[in-house]
């Protein structure tokens, strides 16, 4: 598991609004690389010792995955029709 991504998850779960706000902006950037984002979320889900981190990763994987899956499915459908 990437220590920087683990730190990002910690900040996303922070009670400090400013820290969480900065982490949310960074996570938006991370989501622009869906494969890396999904890989880090899966690694967190599988290996994080903290239950809160694993739970959060599952929730974010669902949110990120659903939006990305529909885009990937549309791309696959277009490739298959060529």
Order of alpha helices (4+ residues) and beta strands (2+ residues): alpha-alpha-alpha-alpha
